[in-house]
Structure formats: C-alpha cells, structure tokens
Amino acid sequence: MPHCPICLFTETPLSSSSCSLCDTPFDTPFEKPSDSPSISSVNSSILSRNSSSNSLTSLLDYLPPPPSTLTLGSTPISPYGIGTLPLSISYSSSGRPPRPSALQILQHAFKLNVGYIDTGDSYHPGDDPGYMESCLGEVRTEGVGQVIGTKGGMELVGSKSTDWRLRKFREGEVREFVEGSRRRLGVESLGVWSFHHCEGYGEEEFGRLVREAKECKEEGLVENIGLCNVRLDQLEFARSIVEIAAVQNQWNLWNREAEFEIDEEVGGKRKRKVGKRGVLRYCQENGIVFFPYGMFGGVKARYAEGRPGKVSVYDFKTVVNMAEEKGVSPHQLVMAYVRQKWNCVCLIVGCRKKERIDELVKIRDGLVLFTEGEMEVLDAI
C-alpha cells in the first residue's frame, strides 16, 4: 500500500493519489519502510507525542500537516536541509571537526536523503578557499530530490562566523564565481547559486549583477538563482529581471524581521510594519522557497555567552514546556512550528554532529502536530 512520508499511514487504497489520514499527495522521494505501522499505532503515536498526559485532545483537533515537498524552481525537494558552515570554520569554542569527520557527517546527510545542503564559496578555514564545496564534491551522491546550493559575494576574514565582510563583484565576475563553484562541486550545473548578501548593493549595481546571473542560468551553468539577506524591494526588483527560486534571510523567535515589511531607517532604527507583507509572505505567495538561518540563535546566541543579551530557544519557557509535552526537543518544536506556520520554508539546520541531522530527520519522518490554539500561543512569543 502507499506509504505516507509525513504520518507513516499505510492503510490507503493503492488507487489513491494522497494519504487517507493527512491528505498528503504521494509525490515524494521517500520509500516505504519494511515495518510500516498500522493505523491504530499511528493514532496512538500521534496523540502520545503531541498531547500531555491529561489532555483530551483528539486527532481531529490538530491542524493538517504542512506539505511534504517543496518545489525549488522546477525540482521537488524535501523541505528539510542542513547548513555546512559549522563544518568549515570555528563555529564555537569546540572548533570545527577535522576533514575526515566532516566528510562522514556529510555522507550521513546524503545517506538519509536530506533534501537541501547549503554551503558557500566562503565556507573555508584560513587559506583554503572553497573548502566545504570541495568536501561536498568529494562525497556528493545523486540522491532523489536532493539539491546542493552555494553562494558567492562574502569574505571570511577571520576564523569565526562573526568575521564576515561583503566582497563586491567586479563587472563580469559573477561568472568566475559560478565557474569556481561548479569546478569544486564537480557538477555541470549548480542546483542553486545565490548572492550571499544583497543589502550591500545599490539598485543599478544590483541590477547588473542579477543580469550576469541570468546569463549564467540561460547558459545552463546555474539551474536556479537565489538571494540572501535581501530586502523586499530588492526581491521584487530582481524578479523583474529573472526568476528567483530561493531566498535565505535570518528568522528566529526573537528576530522576525522576515515576517514584516521594513521601513527605511528612522533615527538610526529600522521600523517594522506589523501585519504588512514581508519577505516571508511574499515568498509564500509567489512560490519562492525560503531558507531561514539562525533559527536557534545564530551568532547572537553563540558569542554572547556570559554577556547580557544571550538568547536561545531554551529562554522561551512556552517552547520548552510544549516540547516536553510533545516528547520532542525545543529545537525540534521550533522546526515543526516554522514548517507549520510558513509552508514555503525549507529548514536548514547548522550541523557539526550527526546527531543534529538525526534530530532533523525525526521531524521529517515523524509527526509533530499543532492545534490552532497551540499555534496562537507560539505566534504570540
């Protein structure tokens, strides 16, 4: 019988095109496991995982799960991916893993069919340009529904993830960066090539660069073009020149700028218009995949230890308590919440250990459901 990759339900007629339990269409790359559970065990698992012991919540009270696939350009992918920055630089006090360990972690991600692998040409330690792209080129496999995305236009001038600066492209240089990434990854065409930081460019210069990227796409060097750290007006402008398949901006529980339209700076501060159309909503309305970075705190959480202002998901008691009730970690709860809230989101979780990939895959292959009331509680954070 068809196997649903979201809820694992198998008691669906073979003639059906979608799951009888959660209505997920059968268009995903996942295969049926040899020990598929019965409907009774699925229901028990759902209720025990998503409800506290004294709750009377039934399965019908939960919101439908988000779609199990996203379309990146014309390619269907699983909306669960990893970020490779922690494998390439000293992302924390524990440092980066040695190359053999990094290769094993990347192989683990390919083996588990992680949908998207995010990297960049500046993801390298010291004087080893393109280090992570070369690592990925060494272990890359042709997984169904898997895409590797890379970026260009930033320089890492130190050994930490705070040591970035914009590296502006000279005229005609976009092609050189694309060619370098293709060579290191060992591919004919890059799945996604993105401008690493769009906010550092004026309109005329930005338009020239987007047109150069368009030429690369038209010649088959790039399958999809993406934009990182982009304002809404820049995104709309770029789309007037070429199709934009992906956006990568910061999003987390205490920095929701991506959800709101941002005014110009007033008195040195940027204001948000609550309820107005932001980059995230624009992506959802226009079929653009959104990759949120810094979901669990990013640089602010990692380097503020011992100083005022340090934040992480564990500082939100609502998240911690709800995660405990559902039998998942706070990180897993945030991942599931973002996917439920914004169906255009593909999660990219920075990993330095295999365990973080396993944590992501459990969310993909398992099921964390929310009631409307629970979503409202999390929205209010």
CORQUIWO-V735113 format. One line per field, one symbol per residue. psi: psi as a letter, one per 30 degrees, with the letter a starting at -180 (. if undefined). Layout:
psi = ???
This chain:
psi = lkkkfefgkfikkffkflkfeggkkiglgklklfhklleeeeeeeeeeefllfgkgkleffllkllkflljjcgkklkhjllkgeffflifaffallleeeeeeeeeeeeeghkekjkalfgikkbhikgeeeeeefefklikkgkkkklllglkjfaglffhllkjkklkffeeeeeeeeeeefhlekkekkkkejffgkleeeeeeeeeeeeeeefggfkekklkkhkleeeeeeeffelkkfkkjlkkaffjgeffkkkllkjhgkklkjkflkaeeeeeefghkkkjklgegeaeeeeggkglkfkllfffjeeeeeeeeefhlleeeeeeeeeeeejffkjkjkkkfleeeeeeeeeeefbjjlkleeeeeeeef.
